[in-house]
Amino acid sequence: MYIEERAISLFYPFEMEHYLETLLGERDPLLREMEEQALQETIPVVTPMVGNFLNLLVTMSRAQAVLEIGTAIGYSTIWLTRAVKKNRGHVTTIDMNRDRLNRAIQYFERAELKKYITALDGDARKILPQLPSTFDFVFIDAAKGEYLDYLNLVYPLIVPGGVLVVDNVLFRGWVVPNTTFAPKYERMVGRLRQFLEELSRNPEFTTTVLPFGDGVSVSRKIDVSRQ
Ligand SMILES: C[S@@+](CC[C@H](N)C(=O)[O-])C[C@H]1O[C@@H](n2cnc3c(N)ncnc32)[C@H](O)[C@@H]1O
């Protein structure tokens, strides 16, 4: 039932998502509970496949200092932190919705991950310039209309060779030119197109866009010392 209810926002066949999700195996009860909560309250958390992908990327990149922009109730944070814990690292996560952040902190406690996570309450656009350290891995999943702001602010915080992952970059497939969507989304879709173009053309990053979940971009910041 969970996946059928989510299928409305998929831009590829529901059967494919369903099949690939069966390959992931059963999630633990805590993640399942969070998925149900998010669905009931229409909180747009990452899909289980994207969560698993984040976990894999953090493991593969051996990232220790991880930053997340957009915590919500902490679903993606838990996928990230389970990998970061094995790398002996730490996750900093930011959300401006205090109620959601408090619920996320309760989930971090239940997942026995709280000591690996610093949760910051506030607008990422104000918090990012004040962060004192750099990051090996950054995950952006907050307000789609603000992605370019986050990109500019987060750029100096990513170490050379660091990874940047951004969710929802294809926004239901509407970012692809000549697709049909309600006029109220025009501005957001336009901003996402601009974001993707700037990120893809940025010579400081190598970027690929993956058409799964709601569209996920993966970039690596160029490390000039290794060129
Ligand atoms: C899509 S949800 C995050 C979902 C979460 N990453 C997950 O997959 O479990 C987006 C969150 O970004 C937060 N947000 C939006 N704009 C923000 C901003 N400027 N600064 C901090 N948080 C913001 C919202 O409050 C919301 O909880």
The ligand as an SDF file (V2000), in Angstrom:
LIG
                    3D

 27 29  0  0  0  0  0  0  0  0999 V2000
   11.6580   17.5570    1.6580 C   0  0  0  0  0  0  0  0  0  0  0  0
   11.6980   17.9050    3.3500 S   0  0  0  0  0  0  0  0  0  0  0  0
   13.1550   17.0770    3.8730 C   0  0  0  0  0  0  0  0  0  0  0  0
   12.9900   15.5870    3.8500 C   0  0  0  0  0  0  0  0  0  0  0  0
   14.1550   14.8220    4.4470 C   0  0  0  0  0  0  0  0  0  0  0  0
   15.4060   15.1810    3.8030 N   0  0  0  0  0  0  0  0  0  0  0  0
   13.9380   13.3400    4.2760 C   0  0  0  0  0  0  0  0  0  0  0  0
   14.0560   12.8530    3.1350 O   0  0  0  0  0  0  0  0  0  0  0  0
   13.6440   12.6560    5.2680 O   0  0  0  0  0  0  0  0  0  0  0  0
   12.2150   19.5780    3.2920 C   0  0  0  0  0  0  0  0  0  0  0  0
   12.4930   20.2200    4.6710 C   0  0  0  0  0  0  0  0  0  0  0  0
   13.2570   21.3980    4.4140 O   0  0  0  0  0  0  0  0  0  0  0  0
   12.9040   22.3640    5.3790 C   0  0  0  0  0  0  0  0  0  0  0  0
   13.2790   23.6930    4.8380 N   0  0  0  0  0  0  0  0  0  0  0  0
   12.7390   24.3550    3.7940 C   0  0  0  0  0  0  0  0  0  0  0  0
   13.3830   25.5150    3.5840 N   0  0  0  0  0  0  0  0  0  0  0  0
   14.3720   25.5740    4.5070 C   0  0  0  0  0  0  0  0  0  0  0  0
   15.3800   26.5180    4.8220 C   0  0  0  0  0  0  0  0  0  0  0  0
   15.5260   27.6590    4.1060 N   0  0  0  0  0  0  0  0  0  0  0  0
   16.2110   26.2690    5.8580 N   0  0  0  0  0  0  0  0  0  0  0  0
   16.0850   25.1300    6.5810 C   0  0  0  0  0  0  0  0  0  0  0  0
   15.1430   24.1910    6.3380 N   0  0  0  0  0  0  0  0  0  0  0  0
   14.3020   24.4050    5.3210 C   0  0  0  0  0  0  0  0  0  0  0  0
   11.4060   22.1760    5.5760 C   0  0  0  0  0  0  0  0  0  0  0  0
   11.0300   22.6460    6.8580 O   0  0  0  0  0  0  0  0  0  0  0  0
   11.2500   20.6570    5.4070 C   0  0  0  0  0  0  0  0  0  0  0  0
   11.1640   20.0000    6.6510 O   0  0  0  0  0  0  0  0  0  0  0  0
  1  2  1  0
  2  3  1  0
  2 10  1  0
  3  4  1  0
  4  5  1  0
  5  6  1  0
  5  7  1  0
  7  8  2  0
  7  9  1  0
 10 11  1  0
 11 12  1  0
 11 26  1  0
 12 13  1  0
 13 14  1  0
 13 24  1  0
 14 15  1  0
 14 23  1  0
 15 16  2  0
 16 17  1  0
 17 18  1  0
 17 23  2  0
 18 19  1  0
 18 20  2  0
 20 21  1  0
 21 22  2  0
 22 23  1  0
 24 25  1  0
 24 26  1  0
 26 27  1  0
M  CHG  2   2   1   9  -1
M  END
$$$$
